[in-house]
Amino acid sequence: MKIQLLIAASDCDYTDHLSNILAEYHADVFDVSVCSAPEHLHEHLAARKFDVALFDVSAIENADLQSVHLPLLLWSDEEVIPLLPGEIKTVRKYQRISSMVSSVLELCAKEQTNVRGLESKKAQITAVWSPVGGVGKTTVALAYASNRVACGKQVLYLDLESFSSVHAYFGEAGRSISAVFELLETGEGNIKMLIRSIMKQDSESEISYFCRPENFDDMNILTIENIAVLVEACGGLTDELVIDMSCVCDERTRKVLELADRILLVTDPAQTAQIKLSQFVSQHSIFQRVKGKTTLVANRGATVGDPLVNEVIYFPFVQSSDAATVYKTLSGIDFGV
């Protein structure tokens, strides 16, 4: 269900602008009601229940705050914050609306009791992995993500590598994914809502992503159970979830491979890559369990003999020092979806 949001403010131009933007770009998250006349506020609050309400200074002093699960004060620097009962959180009035949405969702995520969640989707989950590093997993993952965006899908890129390379492709301004890891550890809050609050979308590629962890250990302390919850929550917010993983084959990796609907197994022309791929295919028991949903990606002009999988995608070698240029060039390849 959507979050029932009330905007109660006397500035009609502002409330109209805010409600229109929310209706146009965030209709999947909020069901918005507006009250610009203080004398009608009591009627709005009596007529229905609201999960969240944004009150300006004039409205909040006359509002029955008990009728809203999460009342928030919408204020600007020029205003004096009134003395209010209890701890009323504030949201800055004049800021980018996308930032305001993130702030509201993050506050909702911490108030998990009685605040309804977001409408749930069921994403196609694609895991991108290789038994050897340096073969271009991230390039393949982002090429695939860009390809799916071009097909009209909402795509979320989830980087689970030990050392993130997100900053090489996308901007770094925003909340770190470490905030989600903290919630996974404590179990206190609405993880899907928190994820939605910190997800960013690259303006050029339209791929959604998370800013990298604050430190190395944040990623490595995740348990198998944490990974399962994270993947399920992310998969409920998008059409396609693309998971980029480190080259280790530990229990967490195996869990992701089992949860995935499709696996892109990446190799390149290097002898070490071919040897390690051969060992994984011939010696690891998990390959037999995931073989039916695995596609081999022969990157950088690689050739393969008997791949032991049903499908092989051949990527040419793209000469460029710009990482984003490489994945965008390769995004036009037929991924067989």
Buried (B, 14 or more C-beta within 10 A) or exposed (E): EBBBBBBBBBBEEBBEEBBEBBEEEBEEBBBBBBBBEBEEBBEBBEEEEBBBBBBBBBBBEEBEBEBBBBBBBBBEEEEEEEEBEEEBEEBEBEEEBEEBBBBBBBBBBBBBEEBBBBEEBEBBBBBBBBBBBEBBBBBBBBBBBBBBBEEEBBBBBBBBBEEBBBEEBBEEEBBBBBBBBBBBEEEEBBBBBBBBBBBBBBEEBBBBBBBBBBEEEBBEEBEBEBBBBBBBBBBBBBBBBBBBBBBEBEEBBBBBBBBBBBBBBBBBBBEEBBEBBBEBBEEBEEBEEBBEBBBBBBBBEBEBEEBBBEEBBBBEEBEEEEBBEBBBBBBEBEBEE
